[in-house]
Amino acid sequence: MGLDRRLFLSSAVTGALAAPALARAAAPRRFTVILDWFVNPDHAPLFAAQYCGAYEQAGLEVKLVAPTDPDLPPRLVAAGKADAALTYQTQLYLLVDQGLPVRRTGTLIDKPLNTLTALKRSGISRLTDLKGRKVGYSVAGVEPVIIGAMLRHVGMSLKDIQLVNVNFELVSALRSNEVDAVIGTYRTYEDIQLAQDGLDPVIFLPEDYGVPPSDELILLSNANDLKAPALPAFLGALKQGVAALKADPDGMLTKFLKDHPSLNDKLDIASWHALPPYFDDDPAALNAKRYRTYRDFLFESGVIKKKLPLDDYAATIA
């Protein structure tokens, strides 16, 4: 993937003495990115790079594709069906543990967004108030481990709560009192939504309770494509997109909403404005210590079976 393709064009005969000739012009290199889920403000720099002309300047024709299933993006990259995919650092280790030939090659959001959230009406104001309560989650494996680490930080364990799989219906599960708290809400989306609806969210940040911080949204590439020339070109264009977004968030939002009018609502606009501090200024840069620390956390928690070298999880693309 990411091959440099050339388009050969015949020159026109401009006069009787003009000799036939062939002119070569470089065609844009196609680069397909599978998003982690439907288009939303988390993806703002990817679109800003398009709006500011960074992809075109890099000689790329970038296609952003929303998957039909959030489990598909890494597997499409592993199968050679896309050049890159968005996923989460917390999931990267499980994918490699399963034998998928993928590597982290870039970072879109370099700070945690994940929260454990309850509603004020539940009477929960401290983490210890979760004792005997129902806590909803969506992602098996990692999320229960995160909750467990948070509880241990305050002298509790998973035995002190009842875990309920709410299958990504986090907000509705809270609204309906199906559960008393949920893990997996974002501080830049669902927590804003709950506040806008007057439900007074009580927010606990995992990194404040013993969970190592992680990159929220990362780019994966196939381990066999790490030297593809389009990859550094894409990351360079994405860096320009982040800068353009932070320089003119309102202008970029106008263009984004013109392309995605269904997102022209109070929540998505608020999310768009909340996100810029979370976007990585240098998507290609790798925080090696962070990746090793989170690997060790998951290994010690029993989520992954092997503690592999950093190169088996992540690569720095120059």
Backbone hydrogen bonds, N-H to C=O, Kabsch-Sander energy under -0.5 kcal/mol:
donor,donor_aa,acceptor,acceptor_aa,energy
5,R,3,L,-0.9
7,L,25,A,-1.6
8,F,6,R,-0.5
9,L,7,L,-0.6
9,L,23,A,-2.6
11,S,21,A,-2.2
14,T,12,A,-0.6
18,A,15,G,-1.1
23,A,9,L,-2.7
25,A,7,L,-2.0
27,A,5,R,-1.1
29,R,59,G,-3.1
31,F,61,E,-2.3
33,V,63,K,-3.0
34,I,84,A,-2.4
35,L,33,V,-0.6
35,L,65,V,-3.1
43,H,40,N,-2.3
44,A,41,P,-1.9
46,L,43,H,-1.1
47,F,43,H,-1.3
48,A,44,A,-2.8
49,A,45,P,-2.2
50,Q,46,L,-0.7
51,Y,47,F,-2.5
52,C,48,A,-2.4
53,G,50,Q,-1.1
54,A,49,A,-1.6
55,Y,49,A,-1.1
57,Q,53,G,-2.3
58,A,54,A,-1.7
59,G,56,E,-1.5
60,L,55,Y,-2.8
61,E,29,R,-3.0
62,V,60,L,-0.6
63,K,31,F,-2.5
64,L,62,V,-0.5
65,V,33,V,-2.9
65,V,63,K,-0.6
72,L,69,D,-2.0
75,R,71,D,-0.6
75,R,72,L,-0.6
76,L,72,L,-2.2
77,V,73,P,-1.8
78,A,74,P,-2.4
79,A,75,R,-1.6
80,G,77,V,-1.6
81,K,76,L,-3.2
82,A,76,L,-0.6
83,D,32,T,-1.3
84,A,32,T,-1.7
85,A,220,L,-1.5
86,L,34,I,-2.5
87,T,218,I,-2.2
89,Q,215,D,-1.3
91,Q,88,Y,-1.3
92,L,88,Y,-1.5
93,Y,89,Q,-0.8
95,L,91,Q,-2.0
96,V,92,L,-2.2
97,D,93,Y,-2.2
98,Q,94,L,-1.5
99,G,96,V,-1.7
100,L,95,L,-2.1
102,V,100,L,-2.1
103,R,221,S,-2.3
104,R,313,Y,-2.7
105,T,219,L,-2.6
106,G,219,L,-1.2
107,T,283,P,-1.8
108,L,217,L,-2.6
109,I,217,L,-2.0
110,D,108,L,-0.5
110,D,278,Y,-1.6
115,T,185,T,-2.1
116,L,204,F,-2.6
117,T,115,T,-0.6
117,T,182,V,-2.8
118,A,202,V,-2.4
119,L,180,D,-0.6
120,K,199,L,-0.7
120,K,200,D,-2.2
122,S,119,L,-2.1
123,G,120,K,-1.9
124,I,119,L,-0.7
125,S,123,G,-0.6
129,D,126,R,-1.6
130,L,127,L,-1.9
131,K,128,T,-1.4
132,G,160,D,-3.9
133,R,130,L,-2.7
135,V,162,Q,-2.7
136,G,181,A,-3.3
137,Y,164,V,-2.1
140,A,138,S,-0.7
142,V,140,A,-1.3
143,E,139,V,-1.3
145,V,141,G,-0.9
146,I,142,V,-2.3
147,I,143,E,-2.5
148,G,144,P,-2.5
149,A,145,V,-2.3
150,M,146,I,-2.2
151,L,147,I,-2.7
152,R,148,G,-2.3
153,H,149,A,-1.4
154,V,150,M,-0.6
154,V,151,L,-1.4
155,G,152,R,-1.7
156,M,151,L,-2.9
160,D,157,S,-2.0
161,I,158,L,-1.5
162,Q,133,R,-2.7
163,L,161,I,-0.5
164,V,135,V,-2.5
166,V,137,Y,-2.4
166,V,164,V,-0.8
167,N,137,Y,-0.7
169,E,166,V,-1.8
170,L,168,F,-1.0
173,A,169,E,-1.9
174,L,170,L,-1.7
175,R,171,V,-2.8
176,S,172,S,-2.3
177,N,174,L,-1.3
178,E,173,A,-1.6
179,V,173,A,-1.4
180,D,134,K,-2.4
181,A,134,K,-1.2
182,V,117,T,-2.4
183,I,136,G,-2.5
184,G,115,T,-2.0
185,T,115,T,-1.0
187,R,113,L,-2.1
189,Y,186,Y,-1.4
191,D,186,Y,-2.4
193,Q,189,Y,-2.8
194,L,190,E,-2.7
195,A,191,D,-1.7
196,Q,192,I,-2.9
197,D,193,Q,-1.7
198,G,195,A,-1.7
199,L,194,L,-2.6
202,V,118,A,-3.4
203,I,201,P,-0.6
204,F,116,L,-2.7
208,D,205,L,-2.2
209,Y,206,P,-2.0
210,G,207,E,-0.5
211,V,206,P,-1.8
216,E,109,I,-0.9
216,E,111,K,-0.5
217,L,109,I,-1.5
218,I,87,T,-3.0
219,L,106,G,-3.0
220,L,85,A,-3.0
221,S,103,R,-2.3
223,A,101,P,-2.7
225,D,222,N,-2.3
226,L,223,A,-0.6
228,A,225,D,-1.8
231,L,228,A,-1.5
233,A,229,P,-1.0
234,F,230,A,-2.4
235,L,231,L,-2.4
236,G,232,P,-2.2
237,A,233,A,-2.0
238,L,234,F,-2.6
239,K,235,L,-2.0
240,Q,236,G,-1.6
241,G,237,A,-1.9
242,V,238,L,-2.3
243,A,239,K,-2.0
244,A,240,Q,-2.5
245,L,241,G,-2.4
246,K,242,V,-2.5
247,A,243,A,-1.8
248,D,244,A,-1.7
252,M,248,D,-2.3
253,L,249,P,-2.0
254,T,250,D,-2.1
255,K,251,G,-1.6
256,F,252,M,-2.5
257,L,253,L,-2.9
258,K,254,T,-1.4
259,D,255,K,-1.6
260,H,256,F,-1.9
263,L,260,H,-2.2
264,N,261,P,-1.7
265,D,263,L,-2.1
269,I,265,D,-2.2
270,A,266,K,-2.0
271,S,267,L,-2.5
272,W,268,D,-2.4
273,H,269,I,-1.8
274,A,270,A,-1.4
275,L,271,S,-1.5
278,Y,275,L,-2.8
279,F,275,L,-0.7
279,F,276,P,-1.2
280,D,108,L,-2.1
285,A,282,D,-1.8
288,A,286,L,-1.3
291,Y,287,N,-1.8
292,R,288,A,-2.2
293,T,289,K,-2.6
294,Y,290,R,-2.2
295,R,291,Y,-1.7
296,D,292,R,-2.4
297,F,293,T,-2.0
298,L,294,Y,-2.3
299,F,295,R,-2.4
300,E,296,D,-2.8
301,S,297,F,-1.2
302,G,299,F,-1.3
303,V,298,L,-2.3
304,I,298,L,-0.9
308,L,306,K,-0.9
312,D,309,P,-1.8
313,Y,310,L,-2.3
314,A,310,L,-2.7
315,A,104,R,-3.0
317,I,315,A,-0.6
318,A,316,T,-0.6
